[in-house]
Amino acid sequence: MTTGGTNRGLAAALAAAILPDRADTLLLRACLLDAAPARRSWDEWRATVGDPKVMLETETRGLKGMLPMIDAAFRRHGLPGPDGMGIYLKAAALREELRTRLIAEFLAGAIDALTQDQVPFTLLGGIVAAYSVYDRPSQRHCHAIDLLVAEADRERTAAALARASFKPLAQSATEFRHAERLALHLWPDIAFHPHHRAPDGGVAARAQPIEVAGRAVQGACATDRFIMALSRAASTPERRNLRWACDARLTAPFVDWPLFLAETARRHMALPFALLCRHQAQSLDADIPADTLARLDALAAGAGALDREAALAGALTGLRATRHALAAPGVDTATRLAIGRYLALPSAQCMAWSYGPAGGVKRTLQRLHRPASYVVSRTRLRLAT
């Protein structure tokens, strides 16, 4: 993205909001790279965060889900740690092993119920990655089952899931919870932001057979899993738990890059994807061709106004991300104004993304709600600190 200061400034703001910071990148490198660079990254990470056991025990953004991966790297590479670190990681890995068995049991029940009712579905997300690109499924912490189901099949899906002890949350037709608290989500697509979705995107047609929980099912292909992992980073607060980065890095060798580029262009995702893929390639040694990175940069440089607004909507998922975006080196006045317009005076299409269709008084109230909620959140944060 080198055609114009606004694009460079926007790229800097988006990068600050969605990319792993230095400490998180070092942790990912320690988990994902070969012995020598992994050990160097581990040492640098420890120097950055202090006692790793204390840091991991007290963090609040989901990094504990990385413990099985950290344990595998710790033992594979002989990483140094404080007293008790090895036992702490081993205990976490054993807990995840037991948890993975329970998830497999609940998933098998859901698969059997859907199969019995002949409901077409495609398995998405971390569970497919766990059973396809990780050394062991338990190395990938999974907190939910993700399914692609046609909207026309939602009612039959809910009836089948009820027999497998998955109940809908409140009045939701897409979010379910098992009696043992495991979440299950029904998705219309592999992209998380409405601007990027293509319900007829061919995900089900490209699905491939995979054995999960002792059942043969259709799982999203590697390219679609890669897109979904990047979309999670681009458009949800879950980017902070880093599991998307592991999924993407391990899936990259199996991606169909021409298909990936075609889907990225069709879904208008080039702005965040150019940044995320370059970080994967340059910082995590992901197997992404140089010509793919160049093509992503070219697509990002031609992003339209709605593409830019959608990228901001996905990136600015809270006060932390917004502050990072505004304060990032390289962010110019034009970009700060664009962020301000997005926060205070978003386009009608952006309002529809957030609130659904509306008009008149209701739309006016929705516009007032955005800056008011921002002020309230910022005040609460100040009072809490």
N, C-alpha and C positions, 0 to 999 in steps of 0.2 A: 504494500500500500504506500506508494511513493508519489502519487499524482495529486499534490496539493496539500497545503498545511493543515486544512481541516481534517482530511483523512488521516494524516500522521498524528494529529492531536487526538482524534477519536480512537485510533489504534492504541495510543498510549493509555488513554482512559480505560478502554475495554481490557487491555492487558492487566492493568493494576487491579481491576475488579475480578477477573475470572481466572487468571493464571496462578498456579501455586507460587508462593513467595520463596525466598531463598531457603529458609529452613525446611519448608515442605518439599522443595525440590531435592534437597540433600537427603531427606528421609526416603523419598521415592527412589533415588539413585542407589541408596544403600540396599533397598529391597529388590531392585530390578536389574542391576548391572552385575557384571562378572566380578570376580574376587577382588582384584586390586582397586579398581575404581569404587567398588562398593565399600571397601574398608576405609578408603580415603574420605568418602562421603559420610560414612558413619562417624568417623572421628570429627569431621567438621560440624556435623549435626549436633553431636554431643557438646562440642565447644560453644555452639550457639544456644542450645536450650538448657544446658546444665545437666542435672541428673535425669537421664531419660526415663527411669522408672517413676520418679516423682512427676515429671511432666505428663507422662501417659496416664497416670492414675488420676490426675487432677484436671485434664483437659475436658472441654465441654462441647466439642463440635464433631464428635464421632470418630476421632482417630483411633479409638480402641478397636474399631473394626479392622484396623491394620495389624493388630497384634499377631495373628497367625502368619502373615507375610513377614513381619519382623522376626518372629521366631525361626522361620525357615531360613532367612538370610543369616541370622545370628549363629545358627548351628552350621550352616553350609560353609560360611566364610570364616568362622571362628572370630566373630566380632567381639571386641572387649566391652565389658560393662561393669557397673558397680556390683557389689555383693548382693546376691539375691535376684539379679536381673534374669539369669538363665531359668531359675525356678519360676519366676513370675511369668515369663513368656511361655514356658512349657505348660503351666497351668492354664493360661489363656488359650493355648492351642488345643488342649484336651477339652476344655469347655466348648470350644467351637466345633470340635469333632462330634461331641454329643448333640450339640444344637443342630448340626448339619443332618444328623440321622433323624431328628425329630421333624425338621423341615421336609426331608425326603418322604417321611411317612404322611405328613399332611398334604404335600403336593401329590403324592400317589393317589390319595383319596379324591382330590379335586380332579385329577386327570381321569380316573375311573368314572366319576360321575358325569363329566362332560362327554366322555367317549360313549358311555351308555346312552346318553340322550342325543348322541350324534350332533353335538354342537361343535362347529369348526373353530379352532383356536390355534394361535401361534405363541409359543413360549418366548418371552423376551427377557432382556435385562441380565442382572448379575448371575442368576441361577444358570442360564445357558453358558455364560462365561466360565462359571465355576466348574462345569462338567466338560468344558471343551479346551480351555487354554491354560488352566492352572494345573500345577503338579497334582494336587488333591483338591476335591471340592471344598473341603473345610478351610482351605487357605483363603477363600473368598467369602468374607462375612456377607450374608444375605439377610436383609430385614423384611423383605417382601417378595411375593410372587407377582410377576408382571405378565399379563396376558394381552395379546391383541385379539379382539373379538369384534365382529361387525355389529354396528348399532342395532340392526334388525334382530340380532340374536341375543340381545341383552337380557330380555325377560326369561328366555330359556336358560341362559347362563346362570342367572340368579337362582332359579329353581334347582338346577343341578348342584350349584355350590352350597345351597342350604343343606342338602343331604350329606355333604362332606364337612358339615359344621362350620361353614363360612357364612356369616351373617352380614348384611349391609350395614354401613355406618349411617345412622340417622335415616335421612331420606335419599341417600346417595344411591345411584345406580351403577357406580363405577368403583367404589371403595368398600372393601369387605374386611372382616376380621374373624379369624378362626377362634374357636372357643379357648384355645391356648395362646391367643394374642398375636399370632402371625398375621401380618397384613397381606391382602391380595388386591391388586389394582387392575382394572380393565382399561386399556389404552386404545384410542382410536388410531394411533400412529406411533412412530418411533421418535418424533420430535415433540418437545415439551412446550414450545411456544406456538400459539395459534398461527402466527404468520408463516411458520416453517412447516406446517403440517400438510400432508398430501394423503388423505384417507384412501385414495385409490393408488397409492404409491407402489404397489407391487410387492410389499413386504411378505405377505402370505404366499404369493406365487414364488418368491425367491427362497422361501424357508427350506431348511434341510433337515433330514431325520437325525435325531440325537437320542441317546439313551439317558434318561434322567429318572432317578428314583426307581430304577428297575422297569421303567416303562419306555417304549419307543414313541416319541412325540416329534412334532414339527417345531423346530427352533429357528429363530431368526438367523440368517446367514451372517458370515463374518462382517461383510460390508455394512449391513444394516445394524449390527451390534456396535460397530465402530461409530457409526453416525449417532446412535442413541447415546453412547457414552459421551461423545463430544457435546451433544445437545444437552445432556444433564449438566455438564460443566458450564455451558454457555447460558443456560436459562433457569437454573434452579439453585437454591442455597446449598443443596447437597454437594456442590463442588468442593466444599471445605473438608469433607471426610476423605477425599483423595482416592476413593475406590474406583471412580471413573477413570482416573489416570492409569491405574494398574490394568484395568480392563482394556483400555485403548492400546497401551504399550504392548500387551501380550497378544492382542488381536491383530495388530498392524501387519505382521507377516502374511496374513491370510486374506487381506483386503483386495478386492478387485478395484484398482485405482481409477480406471476409466468410468466404471459405474459410480464410484464415490464422487468423482468430479461432476458427473452428470446430475446426480441427486443433489449435490451441494448447490449447483446452479439453479436447478428447478425449484428447490426449497428456499432459495435466497438466504443461505447460511454462510456465505463466504467470509463475511466480516469476522465473526468469532472463530470460524474453523481455520482460517489462515493463521491466526495467533496460536490456537491450541495445537495445530499440527506442527508448527515450527517449534514450539516448546517441546513437544514430544520428540521431534527429530534431533534438535540441538542439545537439549538438556537431559533427555532420557535415552538417547541413541535409538529411538524407534525407527523401524525399517520403513521409512516413507521416502519415495523417490524424489529427487531434487526437482524434476520437471513438474511433479504434482504440487510441490510447495510454490513453484513459480506460477503455475496456473491459478492456484488459490489466491495468490497476491493480486494477480490481474483481475480476477473476479471481484475481489474485495474492493479494488480501486474503482470499479464501476458500480458499486452498490448505490441503490436509489434511496430516496428520502425515507420511505417506509422501512426499508432494510436497515437503515441506520437507527431509526427509532426502535425497531424490534430488537436490535442488538443492545441498545441501551436498556430497554425494558427487561431483557433477560439478564443483563449484567448487574443492574442496580437493584438487587434483591433485598437490600436493607441498608441501614445507616453505615455499617462498616464498609460495604462495597462502594457506596456513594462517596464516602470520605476518601477512600483510596483512589477512586477515579478522579475526583476533583484535585487531589494533591499530587498526582503522579507527575514525575518529570516529563516534559515534552507536551503536556496538555496546554493548549493555547487558549486565548480569550474566546475565540469562536467556538471551541469545543465546550468550554465552561458555559457559554450562553446556550448552546444546544442542550446541555444537560439540564440547565435551569428551565428551558422551555419544556423539556420532557417532563420535569417534575411538576411544574406549575400550569403549563398550558399545552398539554398533549393534544395530538390530533384526534379527530373524531374516531378514526380507525383504532388508534391506540386506546381510547376510552372503551370502545367496543371489545377489544381484547381483554381488558381488565374487568369490565362490568356487564358485558353483553349489550344488546341493542337497547337504546333508550332515546328519549327526545324531550324537548321542552324543559319543564321544571326539574324533572328527574335528572336529566343530563347536567343541568346547572348545579344541583346538589352534589352530584358525583364529582364535578370539577372542584367544588369547594372541599370535598372530603379528602382529596389527595394531599394538598398542602397542609391541611389541618392535621391529618394523621401523621405527616412527616414531623410537624412541630411537636405534637404530643409524644411521638417516639423519641425525638431528640431530648425533650425535657425529662422523660423518664430515664433515659440513659445518663444524663447529667446528675440527676438525683441519686441514681444507683451507685455512681462513682464518687 
